[in-house]
């Protein structure tokens, strides 16, 4: 009898602890703010973190789920990170890029969520254009989000500015007291992005070639914005060897379009790009898809790396 009563009491105690946990999870103060009152924002990877920091300024504390140097597409979340999403005052992510994050955000029940994929129009890249096959690079989740849309919108300053405006709205809803500051910060950021767009437009205006060659097809939006053609080496996986047929195509392409350079990125292995460049007697250089900033990045932030990308494209395309 005593044993049975003990079990019942323990059961009730357990139930009341669960009840308390459920209550604390619902109360907005539980993790939405830091002790000094800043809004806790969770960002999925660097381009989202950068927007949250630039717009939130001193009113936010931003945590990035993807650590520097980690390939965002391969991200697996720890239970702690998943819990953190549910407690965030706001979440800024890009649906379709990181399956683990998409699942965790859907389960988090978070109220203030900015999904970059819904804040600008996504397009399909990697179809037959002008008789050339434009591959979309890497494996399915890597370069194409749901429905075959290309997620790399942040590399186009115009689309990135559209996303910034949406992130501003989400932060303002999550922290209405600082709405005016968020707006001011957004205006400054959008003006800087407009300036960057003009730098790319002017810097690539006079060029001797339109075609650039990359290992990872991340630059579809950027190419489209400035009238360029992106060709990528490997069909499905940036680490894979391209087929003999693709190599033949690239030989022809490089000759026809005066291609001078094969671009590789900072995070992925440059072996394929270097082998192909040797084979085609081309130079190699870095074009950074800006998925993360590390000590090897050619710039300390989004703007620094994008300017390095512009300089690399100007050099490769023979800009005058």
N, C-alpha and C positions, 0 to 999 in steps of 0.2 A: 504493500500500500504506500509506504513511504517513498519507495523508488518511483512508483507511478506518479505520486504528487510532484516529486522532484522533476520528472520529465515534463509534466504539464507546465510547472512554473518556468522551467528553462525555455520551454516553447513560447510561453507568453513574453518572457524577457526578450527572446529573439525577435518576436513579432514587433515589439515596441521599438527595438533598435532599428529594424527595417523601416518602421513607420517614420522614425526620426530621420533616417537617411533619405527617405522619399521626400520628406518635408524640406530638408536642407537642400536637396537637389532642385526643388522648385523655387526656393527663395532666391530672388535675383541677386542678393548681396553675397551669395556663397562664394563665387569665384569671379564674378563679372568685373570686379574692381580690385585694384591693389590696395594695400593698407593706406597708402597716401592718396587714394581716390582716383587713380588713373584707370581708364577703361582698358581691360585686358583684351587684346586682339590676337587671334591666332591666324597666321597666314600659312598657306600651303607650301609655297616655295618662293625663291628670291623676288621675281617680278611683283608678286602680290605683297610680299613683306615691304618692298620699297614704296609701293603706293600707300600702304597703311601708315608707314612712318612719315612719309612726306605730308600726307593729308592730316593725320592725327597729331603730329608734332608732339608738343610737351604733354598733351592730354591723354596719350595712350602708351601702353607698354606692349610691344609687339613680340610675339614668339613665332619663329619660323619652324614648321614641322620638318623641313628638309635642311639638314646641316650642310655647310659649305663643302663642295667637292663630291657630294653624293649625287648620283644621277637621279633626278626627281622621279622619273618613270618607274624606277625600281623600288621606290620607297615602301617600306613596311612600317606600320605604326606599332608602338609599344602600347600596352594597356593604359599606361600613364598618359600618353599623348591622346589616346582616344577619350579618356576621361576629361582631359583638359579642353577638348573641343566642346564637350557638353557644358562646361563651366564658363566658356568664353563670353565676354560681353558682346563680341562681334567676331565673325569668321570671314576671311577674304580668301577665296580659292578659285580655281578654274576647272569646272567640271569637264571630265573627259580626258584629263591629262594623267591623273594619278588615281587608279582604281581604288587603292586602299583608302585614300582621303575621301573619295566620293561616297564610299560605303559608310565611313565613320561620320561624315557630315549628315548623311541621311538619317542615321540612327541617333544623332546627338540631340535632336529636338531643339537645337539652338534657334533663338528667335530672330536675331539680326545677322543675316547671311548675305554677303555679296558674292554672286557667282559671275566671274568675268565673262564666261561663255554666253551669259544671257544679257550682257551689257553692251555688246557690239555684235555685228553679224559675222558668223563663221562661214567659211567657204570650203569647198572641196578643192584640194590641190592634188596633183598626181594623176591627171588624165591625159589623154592624147591632145596635144595642142600643136597646130601647124605641122602635123605629121611627125612630130618628135614625141617620144614617150617621156613624160616628166614623172619620174618615180617619186614616191612620197617617203622614201627612206625607210629605214628600220621596221621593227615589228609593229603589229597593229596598234597596240596601246601607246606605242612610242610616238608615232607621228600622226596618227589619226584618232580623233576622239569618236564618241558615239556617232553613228550615221556617216562615218567616213569623212567627217569634217576635220580640217587642220586646226589644231589648238594654238599654234604659235603666234597669237595675235599681238603679243607685247613687242614683237620686233618691228612692227609698223607704228611709228610714233602717233599717227592719227587715231588708230584704233585704241592704242594704249591710253590716249587722252579721253576717249569715250568711256573706257573702263574706269578711269580716275573719277569721272563725274558720278558714275554709279556707286563707287566706293564711298564717295563723299556723302551721298544720300543715306547709305546704310549706317555710317558712323554718326551722322546727325540724328538718326532715329534712335540709335543705341545710347547716345549721350547728348540730348537736346540742349543742355546748358552751354555746350561749346560749339553749337551749330555755326555761329558767325566766324569763329576761328577756322573751323574745318573748311568753310567756303573760301575764306581768304587764302588758305594754304593751297586749296584746289586751283584757284585762279592763277596763283604763281606757278604751280606745276604745269598746268595746261599751257600757259604762255611759254614756258621753257620747252615743252614738247612741240609746240607750234614752231618755235625757233629751230629745233632739231630737224623737224620735217623740212623746213626751208633750206637748212644746211645740206641735207641729203639731196633735195631737188636741184639746188644750184650746183652742188659738188659733182653730181652725176650727169649734168645736162649735156656737156660736150664729151663724148667718149668714142673710142674706136671699136668697141665691142659691146654687145648687150648681154652676152651669155657668160654665166659663171658656173663653176663646177664645185660641188661640195660633197663631203661624205654623208652628211646628215641633212635631209631635206627639211630644214626648219625655216627657210627664208622665203617661203612662197608669198606671204603677205608683203614683205619688204620688196620683193621682186616686182610684184604687181603694182605696188604704189609708185615705183619709179621706172616702170616700163622695162624691167630687166627680165631675163629668162634664167631660171635656176635649173640646173641639171644635177642629179645626184648619182653617186657611183653605185652603191649597192641597192638592190631592190628592197630587201626586207630588214636587214640587220646591219648596223654600222660596223660591226666587227667581222661580218662575213666577207668572203672573197666574191667579187662580182663575177658573173658568168663570162665565158669567152666571147659570147655574142654581145654582151653589154660593153666589154672592153673594145671590141671592133667598132661598135656604134660611137663610143667616146673618142676613138681615134679620128673618125670621120668628122664628128662634131667639133672637136678641138681645132681641126684644120679649117673647117668651113667658117667657124665663128671666131677665129683668131683668139682662142682661149689661151691665156698665158700662165694660168695659175690653178692649182688644185687646192681647195680650202679644206682644212680639217678643224676640229673644235678642241677646246681646252680639256674637256672632261674625257672624251672618247680616245681610243687608241689610234694614233696617226699612221700606223703601219700600212694600211691599204692605200691611203692617200699618197704616202711617200713612194710606195712601189709603183703605183699608177703614174705618178709624176715622173719618175725615173724612166718608165717605159715610154711615155709620151714626150719626154724631154721638156717638161714644164717645171715651173717653180712651185713651191708649196708655201702656204701662208695660213694664218688663223682667221677664221670668221667665227665669232663667238655667239652661240644661240642664247646667251645670257640666262641660262637656267640656274646659275649660281655664281657667286663671286668668290674667288680664292686668291691666294697670293700670286698665282700664275696669271690671273686675269690682266688684260691690258687696260686697266682702268679701275678706279676704286668703287664706282657705282654705275648705275644704268647709263647715265649720260657719258661717262668716261669711256665705257666699253663700246657704246654705240658710235662714238666719234672714231674710236680705233677701227671699228668695222667699216665705217665710211672711208677712212684712209686706205684700208686694205682693198676695198672694192675699187676705189679710184685708181689705185696702182694696177690692179689686175685688169681693169677694163680700159686702161689707157686714157683716163680722163685728162683733158687739157686744162 
